[in-house]
Every structure is written in C-alpha cells, then in structure tokens.
Amino acid sequence: MTTSTKTVAFLPLGKLPRTPASDLKKLGWRGMMNTLRSKGKLLVTNHDEPEAVIIPVAEYDALMQMVEQLEAQTESALDGLRRSFDERLSILQDRSATDRLQSTIRGRAKLGGKVKAGSGY
C-alpha cells in the first residue's frame, strides 16, 4: 500500500455513482473493480438504500493520513491548552495565594459598582 499525496474529493452520498449490490453477483469482483476504476468511487445500494462505499486503496490511505494529521493537530492544541491552564493554576501553589484568599474571605467586598474578575484576581 502506498500513500497518495493527491487531494481527496468528498462528494455527498447522493452524488456518488451508484451500483446495486446485486451487481457484485452479476459482474463478480473483477467487474466491480473495473467499474470502480472507471468511476472512482461506488455507492453500493441494497433495495435502493445506501449500504457501503467502495473507494480505491490510495484514497483510503489519503483519508487515513488526513485523520492522523487532524489527530496530531488536536493533540498539539490540547497540549498547549493544558500548559496554559497549568501555568495559570500554578499561582495557587504560591504562599501569597493562600494569604490573598484568606484576606478576601475575611474582608468585606467593596466593589463600588464594578465587578472584579479576570486574571488579576
């Protein structure tokens, strides 16, 4: 199996070339593969209902490569968020955080009509 670098074109099921499942019996596997080569993709139907899509191996490889890239991007983004979150939470480990929290709990809130929120509090 070789990985193709060509772009995979996605079509909605309704626009894919259709073939009934009975063609597999009638044409045999070789006939189905000839049809696949000529049409690129095949939507196999049973009683006019979609059952399966047959695609070439190169296209499957390209799809899997795209999935792996997206998973790697997602993991990278999550790692960045974890690091950022851990950095923000690390200030809670500081002794001054305990002192500030106790001071806030003991004191009366003097908001002066403003809500105090954000990274400064």
ABEGO torsion letter per residue (X at the ends): XBBBABBBBBBBAAABBBBBAAAAAAAEAAAAAAAAAAAGBBBBBBGGBBABBBBBAAAAAAAAAAAAAAAAAAAAAAAAAAAAAAAAAAAAABAAAAAAAAAAAABBBBAGGBBBBEAAX
